[in-house]
Amino acid sequence: MILEHNNKWQIKLPNGAYDVVISVGSANKDTCNTVIVEGQEFCLNLKLKRGEFQQIKKKVILNDEYLTLSTSFHGNSKTVLNYIQIFSKKVCGISLEPKEMEIEIGESLYLFAKVIPEWADNQEVIFSSENPSIAEVDQKRYGNRSCSRNHKYNCTN
């Protein structure tokens, strides 16, 4: 995508934190690239020779539901944007391992949690039990669950 002087491109997204990755440069000509995303300079007058490319990644905070990318014009060179990637920093879910397990009274089970997406800002997982008389969580041993009643306990996520 070749961007002319004072071009603006927008996409509607939920407010929040995002990682934004752009790539500029051209296989066919020299470029002078300026890209601003949400008022943040990604590159300013970045001169690249024909065949050179530059990838730039920054964290952006969105407050108006529109992610805005803009450029400016310098001489005969134009900004050549190869791509833009936008990654939400919001937690979408949690994956637990093991997914299902039976444990006997007094046995312990370690649960391993993975935040989805792995690049989300908040990576904290807090384990708890809906019924501590059946299963309790040992907070000191992160994710350790034990069974304390006279029957098998089936742990599923």
C-alpha positions in Angstrom: 0.0 0.0 0.0 1.5 3.3 -1.0 0.5 6.1 1.3 0.3 9.7 0.0 0.8 12.9 2.0 -1.4 13.1 5.1 -3.1 9.8 4.3 -5.1 8.3 7.1 -6.3 4.7 7.6 -8.6 3.5 10.4 -10.1 0.3 11.8 -12.8 0.1 14.4 -11.7 -1.9 17.5 -12.7 -2.2 21.1 -10.8 0.2 23.4 -7.8 -1.3 25.1 -4.1 -2.2 24.7 -2.7 -3.6 21.4 0.6 -4.6 20.0 0.9 -3.1 16.5 3.5 -4.3 14.0 4.1 -2.5 10.7 6.5 -3.2 7.8 7.7 -0.4 5.5 10.0 -0.4 2.4 9.9 -1.4 -1.2 11.5 -3.9 -3.5 11.3 -1.5 -6.5 12.4 1.9 -5.2 14.0 4.0 -2.4 11.5 5.1 0.2 11.3 7.7 2.9 8.8 6.4 5.4 6.8 8.1 8.2 4.1 6.2 10.0 2.2 7.4 13.1 -0.2 5.1 14.9 -2.6 6.7 17.5 -0.3 9.7 17.7 2.8 7.6 18.3 5.7 7.8 15.8 6.6 4.3 14.5 9.1 5.8 12.0 9.9 9.3 11.1 11.6 10.0 7.7 13.0 6.5 7.7 15.0 6.3 4.5 15.3 2.8 3.0 17.1 1.8 -0.2 15.4 -0.3 -2.8 15.0 -3.8 -1.5 15.3 -2.8 2.2 12.5 -3.3 4.6 11.9 -2.4 8.3 9.5 -4.0 10.7 8.5 -1.9 13.8 6.5 -3.1 16.8 5.0 -0.9 19.5 2.3 -1.0 22.2 -0.6 1.3 21.5 -3.5 2.3 23.8 -6.8 2.8 22.0 -9.4 5.1 23.7 -11.8 6.2 20.9 -12.6 2.8 19.3 -10.7 3.6 16.1 -7.1 2.7 15.6 -5.7 5.4 13.3 -2.6 5.1 11.1 -1.3 8.2 9.3 1.6 9.3 7.2 3.3 12.4 5.9 5.0 13.2 2.6 8.7 14.0 2.0 10.0 15.1 -1.4 9.4 12.5 -4.1 9.5 9.5 -1.7 6.3 8.1 -0.3 5.7 5.8 2.6 5.3 2.2 1.4 3.4 0.1 4.0 3.7 -3.6 3.4 1.5 -4.7 6.2 0.0 -3.9 9.6 -0.6 -6.5 12.3 -2.8 -5.8 15.3 -2.7 -8.0 18.4 -5.1 -7.5 21.3 -3.5 -7.5 24.7 -6.8 -8.6 26.3 -7.1 -12.0 27.9 -9.5 -14.2 25.9 -9.3 -17.4 27.9 -7.3 -19.9 30.0 -6.2 -23.4 29.0 -5.7 -25.8 31.9 -3.7 -29.0 32.0 -4.6 -31.7 32.8 -8.1 -31.1 31.4 -9.6 -34.0 33.4 -8.3 -36.1 36.2 -9.5 -38.3 39.1 -7.8 -38.1 42.4 -8.2 -40.1 45.6 -8.6 -38.6 49.1 -5.3 -37.0 50.2 -3.8 -37.0 46.8 -2.7 -33.8 45.2 -2.9 -32.6 41.6 -1.0 -29.8 40.0 -2.9 -27.7 37.5 -1.0 -25.8 34.9 -2.6 -22.7 33.4 -1.8 -20.9 30.2 -3.3 -17.5 29.5 -4.7 -17.0 25.9 -3.4 -15.2 24.0 0.1 -15.7 25.4 0.9 -12.0 24.7 -1.9 -10.7 26.9 -0.9 -8.0 29.4 -2.4 -9.9 32.4 -0.7 -13.3 32.9 -1.9 -13.7 36.5 -4.0 -16.8 37.2 -5.6 -17.2 40.6 -6.8 -20.7 41.5 -9.8 -21.2 43.9 -12.3 -23.9 44.8 -16.1 -23.5 44.7 -16.3 -26.0 47.6 -13.3 -26.3 49.9 -14.8 -29.2 51.8 -14.4 -31.3 48.6 -11.3 -29.8 47.1 -9.0 -27.0 48.3 -6.2 -25.0 46.7 -2.8 -24.6 48.2 -1.9 -21.1 47.2 1.7 -21.5 48.4 2.2 -24.3 45.9 0.5 -22.5 42.9 -2.3 -24.5 41.5 -2.0 -27.6 43.8 -5.4 -29.1 44.4 -6.1 -31.8 46.9 -9.1 -34.0 47.7 -10.4 -34.1 51.3 -13.6 -36.1 51.2 -14.4 -39.8 51.1 -15.0 -40.1 47.4 -13.2 -39.5 44.1 -13.0 -36.0 42.9 -13.1 -35.3 39.1 -11.4 -32.0 38.2 -12.4 -30.5 34.9 -12.0 -27.1 33.4 
